Amino acid sequence: MNIAYIGLGSNMGDRLFHLHEAVKLLDRDERISVIETSSIYQTAPVGYLEQDLFLNMVIKANTLLEPIDLLEVTQQIEKELGRKRDIKWGPRTIDLDILLYNNENIETEKLIIPHPRMNERAFVLVPLTEIDDRIEHPYTKMPISLFIQGLQDREEVQLWKRKSGEGAYELFEN
């Protein structure tokens, strides 16, 4: 069994619905089991700024899938939920990024793990450290919680919906 951390983001339409559906679709795949979710945070867009605010979260999952197969599943879910790739870093119904996979360093044409911009993005690190603040970055072996301290945009990551318990879907049921 492998452990994967996946970042989710949405800034189009019913953002909460898109996050909820993506988590459900991941968990419905018999090769993936969502075991924990972060709270949901509202954040400003990065890169392309002329778009609505995002809702972001991170999930922890057990998976039997190899990283490239997990990528294919996440991209299929994005497509199923209406993701269009018209503008780089532009608006999207859902975005699923594999942040970490076990403690592996992977670099292929299609996939880089750990996610290459993860250390620069408070909207990823804040929910990730909420799940487990002892996670170490596979390259540096430093706790990822230390990376947050140096990020200027960490104050812009606003709690939108607090997780009320440890269940995978509890935060959606309140």
Beta strands, then each sheet from edge to edge (+ up, - down):
strand 1: 2-10
strand 2: 32-37
strand 3: 40-43
strand 4: 54-63
strand 5: 95-101
strand 6: 106-107
strand 7: 112-113
strand 8: 158-161
sheet 1: 2+ 4- 1+ 5-
sheet 2: 2+ 4- 3+ 8-
sheet 3: 6+ 7-
end
